C-alpha cells in the first residue's frame, strides 16, 4: 500500500511538470488534500497511542500490585526463615559448648632411644659379682622310729 502511495505522489509530480499551469494547480490541491489526510492520520495515531498507553499503564499497575503482594509474602517468609536460622545457630552453639572437648596438645616427636653405654665395672663391683651365694642349709629329715 505504501508503495502505491509513493508512486501516486511521483505520478502527481510528473503531471505537475507536464501540464504546466494546470498541473501546478492540481499539484497544490493534492498537497492540501495530503495535509488534511496527514492531520487526520496524526490525530488517529495520537488517539490510538493514548489508548495503548492507558492499557500499558493499567497492566503495569496490576503487575506492580501483584509483585507488591508477592514481595510482602516473601518478606514475611524471609523474616520467618531468619528467625529459624537464628534459633538453629543458637542451638548449635549451645550443643558445641556442652560437648566441647579439651584441645589436644600437639604430638611430641618421637625419637628412637640410643642404647645405653656399657658401664665399666670397678674392681670392687667385680669382686661382689664373683662371690658365690652363701649355701643354704637343707632341713634335716627325720626318720621314723622303728
LINTA-V638697 format. One record per pair of residues at least 24 apart in sequence whose ideal C-beta (glycine too) atoms are under 10 Angstrom apart, sorted by the first residue. I is the first residue (numbers start at 1). J is the second residue. Records with the same first field share a line. If there is no record, write none. Layout:
I = J  J
This chain:
5 = 34  37
9 = 34
